[in-house]
Amino acid sequence: GWISAEELERIVKDGYPLHTNEPSDEKSNTVLATDLNHVAAPIHDSETEVVQEYGEVSLQENDLEKNRNPIRVSIASAPDDHRNGVATSEKSNEPRGLSKAKLKAIQSSPQSKPKTDACDAWDWEVPDIEFAQALTSIRDIFQTESPDLCFEDIVVAILALTVRPIVLLAGPPGCGKSSLVRIIAHILGKEAGVSFHDVAVQAHWDNDSPLFEKDGQLTALLKNLDKAHLVLLDEFNLTRPEYYLSRLFHALESNSRKLSPDQNIASCRIFGTLNIDESSRPPSPKVIDRCFLIELSQVNFDTVSPTKLNVPGKFNALKGLPKVSLTSHISDERIDGVVKSLHQAVQDHGLRHDLLPSRRVLNDIWAILNLHHRLDLQGRNLLDRSELVDRLIASRILIKLSGAFDQLSPALDALEQFTKDLEDLPRTQHRLKLARQQARLGFVSPWQ
C-alpha cells in the first residue's frame, strides 16, 4: 500500500498498528511490523531496494524534500504469505523482482556499506548534541580522577583542531604542552605507534627525509591510508618548520592529500609544541598564520601534583569531530572592537598591513565561535565564552604585533584604549603589557 514519509517514521519509532482508515488484516500487520523493525538504514537519494530477512522492502523517494510525496513500501514476506493477491515463489527464497546479479550489485555498492569507523576518519562529522554530551562525560571523569588538569585547555585544543589541521601549543618550558597532546590523543581514541605518532624534531633537519624517507618517523602516513592519524611534533620550532613541513603543509591545506604527484598521504592532524623564551627561534609569520596558536600558562605553584598529568583509566573516546560551518556569522563585540581599533590605527598612521588579521584568521575565529555556540559549551560549563574570546584575541590577533616599537606604538595605544576596561580579558591585557614593557628595548616580540 501507500503511506506517507511521516507515517513511516512514526512506525519505525512507535511500532505498529497503523491508525488509518485503510483496511488491513492481522497477518499483514504482523509481517509489516516485523519487517519495518529492520528499516532503520538511511534512505538514499535514488530508488533503493533493501533486502530484509523476510523479503523485500522497496523504498522509492521522488523529490521527497519538495513534494513530500508518499513512499511506497511493498513487502514480500516469507513463502506462503500474500500481499494484494500476489504471493512469493514457493520454490525460492529469492526476493521477488531482484535478479541475483542486481542483488549482488546492490550489496556491493558504496551506498549500501556502512561508513568508515569514526575514529579512522577526520572528516567524520559527529552530530553536535552527541559530541557535546561525550565531551561533557569525559570532563566529568577527568574532574574526578585528574582534578589538577585544566580541562579548558583540552576543549580549546580540540576546537582548534576541528577548524585547522595544524595546532601549535605555545608556552614556557615545563608547562605540560607535550603531555596535554598525549592526553588529547587518548581522548580522540588514537593508538600510539598506529594512529598517534610522537616525533621529536631535531635541530639539524633541513628537509622532510627524517619523516617520509625509508624508516622515517611518519612513513605510517604513507602506508596506512585508511587510518586518521594524529601527529605530535615536539619542539616544533627547533629548526625552521618550512624546512621539514613544506610538502605536508601543502597536502593538508589543499586537501589533496598528495605529498608528491605519485604519493598520497593518509588523513592526519598535527599538534606542534614550541617554547616561549628568549632562546627560542620564533616561527615565521606565514607559519603562524597557517596554524592555530594556543598559549598555555605555567603550572600554578599550589598544584597538588605538578610533575605529572594523569589520564583517567576508562572513558569512551570521542568518535569524531563536529562539523565546521561559516554559514551563520557568530562574532563577539570584544573581538570586533579589537579588530576595528587595529584597522583604524593602521589606516590613520600608515602602519604595516600585515599587522592586521588575515582572512584565514578571521574565518578561524568565526568558525570556533560558531562551534562554541552550537555545542552550548557555555551552558555545559565546558568553556566560558570570555575565556575563549580572550585566548582568540591574544593568540590569533595580538600575536602579529612584532617589529620596531616606534612603528607599533600607535596600534598599541589604540588597543590599550579599547581594552582598558575589559577585565574579563586577562591574557589580552598581559600581552599588551608585555609589548609596552619592551619599549625600552626598541622592539616588540611576542616570543619574549
N, C-alpha and C positions, 0 to 999 in steps of 0.2 A: 504494500500500500504506500501512500504518500503521507509523510509527516514533515512538519517544519523543523528548521535547524534548532529553534529554541526548544521545541518539544524533545528532540533527540538529546540535547544537552541535559534536559531535565530528567530524561530516562536514565542516562548514564550516571547522573548524580544521585537521584532519588529511587531509581528502580521502577519496575512495572507494578501495578497495571496502569494503562493509559486511561485518563478520564475524558474520553471523546464520545461523540455520537455514532462513530463508525462501528459496525458490528465486528465482533472478534470472538473467537472460541477459546476455550480454556487451554486447549493444546497449543494453539498458536501463541497465546500469551506466555506459556511456559518456555517454549523454544526461543521466542523473541527476547525474553528477559535473560535467558541463559546466554544467547549469542551476544546481546548488547553489552554484557559484562566484559566482553573482550574488546569492544570498540572504544579503546582509550587512546589509540595512537593518533597523532596529529593528522588532520585532513589535508592532503596535498592540493596544490593549485590546479591540477588537472584531474580528469576522471581516473579514479583509483579503484582497483579491485583488491580486496583484502581477504585472504584465505583464512578461515577460522577453523576451530576444531570440529564443529558440526556442519560445516558447509561454507557458503559464500555470503559475505556481506559486501554489497557493491554500493559505494558512496559516490554519487555524482554531484559535483558542485558547478553550477553555471552562473558565474558572475554573482556569487553569493553576497559580496560586500555591497554591491549596488542595488540589486533587485530583491535580496532576501528570498530568493526562490526556495521552495522546499527541497529537501534532499531525499531522493528516492532510495529506500532501503529494501532490497529484495533478499529474502532469506531462504536458502535451500538447506533444509535440515538434514538429519541423518536419514538413511534409506527408510522408505515406507511412510515418511511424513509428506504431507501435501500442502501446497500454498497456492490458493486461487486455481485449484484444479490441475496444477502441474506438479508432478512427482519427480523425484530424483531417480536415477537409474538404480535398479536393484542389483545390478551386476557389477557396479563400480562405485567406489567412494570418491572418485574424482569430481570436483565441483562442476556443476553444470555451466557450460558456456566458456570454460577455460581449457585450452589445449595444454598439453604438457610443456610445449615449447614456450607458450605465453606465460604459464605459471613459473617456469624456470627464469624467464627474463624479469618477471616482477620481483621474485625473491632475491635476485642478484643485483637489482638496480640500486644505485646510491640512495634513492629516496626511501627505500624500504629498510635500510640499515640504520641502526642507532648511531647517534653522533659519537665522536671520539670521547673517551673518558675526559671528564672536565679538567682533571689535574694535568692532562697532557695536551692542553690547547690554551694558549694565552688569549686567543680570540673567542674563547667560550664566554658568553655573556650570561652571568648569573642574574636572575631577577632581583630587583632592589630589595624587596622585603626578605627574600631568602638570604642574601648577602648580609644585610644589616642584622638579622637575627643570629646568624652564625658568628659574626664578629662580636656581637654582644655576649654570646655564650662563652666565647674564648676569653673575652675581657673578664668575665666573672670568675673563670677558673684561674686566670693569672693573678687577679686581685687576692685570691685566697692563698695560692701557692707561691707567688712571686710578688709580694707587696711592694718591694723596692723598685720594681721596674716601672718606668714611665710609659704606660700603655699608649699615651697620646703620641709619642714618637713613632710607635708601630703603626698607628692609624694613619698619621700623616704620610709615612713612608709608603704604605700600601696604596693610598690615594694617588700619591705622586707616581708610583709605578703603573697605575692604571692609565694615567694621561700621557706619560712619556716613558719610552723604553729604557732610558738610562737615567738613574737617580744617583746623585752624589750626596754622601753624608759627610759633612764637614764639622770639625770641632777640635778642641785641644787634645793632645795625646792622652790616651788612657780613659777617655770618656765613654768607651763602650761601643764604638761605631761598628767594629767587625762583629762583636758578639750580638749586636742588635740585628745585623743582617742574617746571621746564622739562626737566630730565633725566628725571624720572618720566614726563612726557608722552611722551618718546621711547620709554621702556621699555614704556609701555602702547599704543604704536602710534598715537598721536594726531598729527594733521597741523595745523600752525599755520594759523589762519585758517579751517579747515574743521571740525575736531573739537576743536581746542585754542584757547582764547581767553585772551589775556593782557590783563587790564584793570587800568589804573592808577586806583585810587579817588581821587576828588577831595574836598577838604575842604568844598566848597560844596554837595555833594549832599544834598538833603533829601527825595528820592523816587527811584523807580526809572526815571524818564523817560530818563536818560542810558543806561540799559541796554536798555530794551524799546520805547521810542517809535521813530518813524521815524528811520532811520540810527543807532539805538542800537548800543552795542558788543556786545550779546548778542541781536540780532534773529535771528541764525542759529539760536538755540534755538527760535524760533517758526516757522522756515521748514523747516529740515532735521530733521524729526521722526524720520526713520529712522536718524539718527546718535546715537551715545552721546558726549556732549560732556564735555570736561574744561575747567574754568574756573579761572584764576588771578586772584584779587582781591588785587593788590599794595597794600600799606598798608591792609589790611582795616579798621583802626580809625582811619583818618584822619578820618572822620566816623562818626557813630553807625551801626552796621550795621543797626539796626532801621529807619532811615530808608529805605534803598535795598534791603533784603533781606527785608522782612516777607512780601511775596507769594511770593517764591522759597522762603523758609523753609517756608511753609505747603505749597506744592506738593511739596517734597521730603519733608517729614515725614509728610504724609498719604498719600503715594504716589498722589495723584490726578493729578499732572502737569497741574494746571489753574492757570494764572496768574490766570484770571478765569473766570466761568461759561461764556464763549464763546471762550476762548483757551487752547489746550493748549500745553504746553512739552515739548521733547524730553527724553529721559533724560539726566541730567547729574550730575556730581560736582564738588565745589568745593574748591579749596585757597585758604586765605587766609593772608597773611603779616602779622605785626604785630611791632613793635619792643617791647622791654622796656627802658625807660629812664624817667627822671623826667619827661620832656616828653610822653610818650605818654598818650593817653586810654585807660584800660582798658575793655575790653568789659564789658557788664553781666553779672551772674551768670547770668541766664537765657540769654544768648547762649553763654557758656562751657559751660553745661550741655548745650546742644543741639549743640555742636561737639566734635570730638575734638582736644584740645590736645596738641601735641608741642613740647617745648622743645629747641632746638638750642644747642650751645655755640659759643663764639667759636673762630675758626680758631687752631690751635696755632702758636706762634711759629716752630717749626722745620719747618713745612710747606714742601716744596720749591717749589711753585708756588701760593702762597696767593691770587693775584689772579684765578684762573680755574679753573673746574671743567670738565674736558674730557669730552666724550661720545665713547665708542668709535665707530669708523666703522661696523662691521657687527655686528649681533646680531639674533636673532629676537625680535620683540616678544611680550609676554605676550598670550595670546589671550582673556583674561578674568580674572575673579577667582574665588577659591574660594567654596564655599558657607559661609554663616554659620549656625551651629547652636548652640542652647542646650539641646538635649535631654540632653546629658551635662554635668554641673556640674564644670568644671575650675577649681580655685582654687589658692591658694598660702597657706601658713601665715603668711608675712610680710604679705601683703595683709589676710588675715583678722585678724591681730593688730593692725594699724594701725586697721582699721575698728572692731574691738571696743574698743580703747583710746579712740578718739574718741567712740564711743557712750556708754561708761561716764562719760567726763568731762562730756559734755553732760547726761546724766541726773543725775549726782551734784551738779553745780554749776549746774543750771538755765540752761545756755547756749543760744544760738540753735540751732534745729533745722536751719537752712539751712547750718550748718557740716558737716553730715553728707552723705555722697554720696547722690545721688538714685537711684531705681530704674533710671533710664536709664543713669547712670554705672556702676552695678554690672553691669547687663546687658552694657554695652560691655566691661567688664573681663573678665567671664566668657567672652564671645564671642572676644575676642582671645587669651586664654589657651587656649581650645579650638582655635583656629586654629594657634597655636604648637605645640601637642601633636600635632594631626593631621598637620601638614605636616613634622613632625620637624625643625624649624628649628634645634634644639639639636644634633642629631646631624649635620646638614649644615653646621654651623659658619656658619650664616647669621645667627643671632641668639641670643645667650646668654640663658637664661631669667632670670637675675638682672638683666641689663641691661634686659630688658622689664619685669620687676616694678618695678625702680627708677623707670623712666620713668612707669609707670602710677600709682604712689603719688605721685610728685612733681607730675605734670601733671594728674591726674584727681581726686585726693583732696585733697592739700595746697593746691591752687590756691584752695580755698574759704576758707582761713584768712585772713580780711580783716576789719578793724574795730579797735575800741579795744583796746589791749593788755591792760588790766586785765580785760576780758571774755574774752580769748582765752588768758590765762596758764594756767589750769587745763588746757586742751586741749594747749597746748604742753608743759607738764610731763609729761602722760601719754604723749604721742608721743615725747618725748625719752627717757623712761624705757624705753619698749619698744624703740626703735631704737638705743640707745646701743652695743650690741654687734654690730649688723648692719653690718659693714664693707663688705659687698658692695652697699650701697645709697648710693653717694656723692652722687647727686643729691638723694635724700631728706634726707640729713644736711646738705647745703648749704642746702636750702630751710628747714630748721628753724633753722639757724644765722643765716640772714638775718632770719628772723622774730624771733629772740631779740635780735639787734642793733638792731632797730627799737624796742625797749622805751624807749630814751631819747627817741624821737620821740613816744611815746604812742599809736602806732597801728601796725598790721601791714598791709602791702600786698604782694601777690605781684609787683607790677609795678615795684618799686623796685630 
